[in-house]
Amino acid sequence: MQSGQSIHLLSRLRINTALYAEPNDAAKTAKGRPRKYGDRCGSVTDLAASFRDLAQTFSVMLYGKQRDVLAYDQVFMLKNLRCPVRVVWVFRKTQWVAFFTTDLTLSVTQIIEY
């Protein structure tokens, strides 16, 4: 691998993973080392319940057919990766699944289709 290339991850997220907000700019003006992470937002399960009402409908290619899915995305920090990630919750009739990617340029439909 060449120097300067970055590797991106796209995977399913565990339901007990803790998500953190990005640190605010006010933390940089204080004395000492700037904060790497913001406040703890909660687990993936806790946030899924609150984000279900905010989800939007996306048309994606799933299992060889064009389907409409309910999904919501937001950028968080993961402590085990030490970087910002885009988390996408996909809601079905009774269940949901959460995906994450370190490539913040991917759209919600691209993340779901991969």
C-alpha distance (Angstrom), angle and dihedral (degrees) to the residues before:
residue distance angle dihedral
M1 . . .
Q2 3.78 . .
S3 3.75 123.0 .
G4 3.79 113.3 -99.9
Q5 3.80 96.4 31.6
S6 3.76 116.1 121.9
I7 3.78 127.4 -148.5
H8 3.79 120.9 -141.2
L9 3.80 127.6 -156.2
L10 3.79 128.6 -146.8
S11 3.78 116.6 -178.4
R12 3.77 146.7 133.3
L13 3.80 114.2 -80.2
R14 3.80 122.6 -129.9
I15 3.80 114.3 -115.5
N16 3.81 94.7 -126.5
T17 3.82 96.1 51.9
A18 3.81 114.3 125.7
L19 3.80 115.1 -130.6
Y20 3.80 124.6 -154.2
A21 3.79 132.2 -159.8
E22 3.77 120.1 -117.9
P23 3.83 112.6 -95.6
N24 3.78 115.3 -97.5
D25 3.80 123.5 -120.6
A26 3.82 92.7 -113.1
A27 3.80 89.2 72.1
K28 3.82 90.2 65.0
T29 3.81 93.1 60.8
A30 3.81 94.4 55.3
K31 3.78 123.6 88.9
G32 3.76 120.2 -91.7
R33 3.76 132.4 26.3
P34 3.81 114.2 -17.7
R35 3.79 116.5 -112.4
K36 3.79 117.3 -97.0
Y37 3.81 95.2 -160.9
G38 3.78 134.9 33.0
D39 3.78 127.5 -140.5
R40 3.80 120.8 -40.9
C41 3.81 108.1 -98.1
G42 3.80 97.0 -169.5
S43 3.77 138.8 -104.5
V44 3.79 124.9 -44.6
T45 3.82 90.0 -107.3
D46 3.81 94.0 52.2
L47 3.79 92.5 48.5
A48 3.82 93.3 46.2
A49 3.80 90.3 62.1
S50 3.80 92.8 51.5
F51 3.83 96.0 42.4
R52 3.82 97.0 49.8
D53 3.82 91.3 85.8
L54 3.83 91.0 50.7
A55 3.82 95.2 50.6
Q56 3.80 121.9 120.2
T57 3.79 130.7 -149.1
F58 3.82 117.4 -105.8
S59 3.80 127.6 -174.8
V60 3.83 108.7 -135.3
M61 3.80 137.9 164.7
L62 3.82 106.0 -108.8
Y63 3.79 125.9 168.8
G64 3.82 91.6 -11.0
K65 3.82 95.6 -53.0
Q66 3.78 135.1 91.3
R67 3.81 105.4 -111.1
D68 3.79 136.4 176.0
V69 3.79 114.3 -126.2
L70 3.78 132.3 -179.0
A71 3.82 111.1 -125.6
Y72 3.80 142.0 164.0
D73 3.81 129.0 -167.3
Q74 3.79 136.5 -168.0
V75 3.81 137.4 163.7
F76 3.81 116.9 -111.6
M77 3.80 138.2 162.2
L78 3.81 121.4 -109.2
K79 3.79 116.7 -154.4
N80 3.79 95.0 -153.8
L81 3.84 91.8 55.5
R82 3.82 96.2 33.9
C83 3.80 92.5 -142.7
P84 3.81 141.2 87.3
V85 3.81 115.8 -86.0
R86 3.80 134.6 -172.6
V87 3.80 109.9 -125.5
V88 3.82 118.4 -159.1
W89 3.80 121.6 -166.9
V90 3.82 114.2 -158.7
F91 3.79 112.9 -161.6
R92 3.80 122.5 -156.9
K93 3.82 127.5 179.4
T94 3.80 97.3 -73.1
Q95 3.81 105.1 -5.1
W96 3.78 139.8 48.4
V97 3.79 137.0 -159.3
A98 3.81 129.9 -157.3
F99 3.80 125.4 -144.6
F100 3.79 129.0 -173.7
T101 3.78 135.1 -163.1
T102 3.78 134.2 -175.4
D103 3.83 89.7 -149.6
L104 3.80 100.7 89.6
T105 3.83 92.0 -173.9
L106 3.83 94.2 69.3
S107 3.80 116.9 103.0
V108 3.79 123.7 -128.8
T109 3.81 92.2 -106.0
Q110 3.81 92.0 51.1
I111 3.80 91.4 51.1
I112 3.81 92.9 49.7
E113 3.82 94.6 45.5
Y114 3.82 94.4 50.1
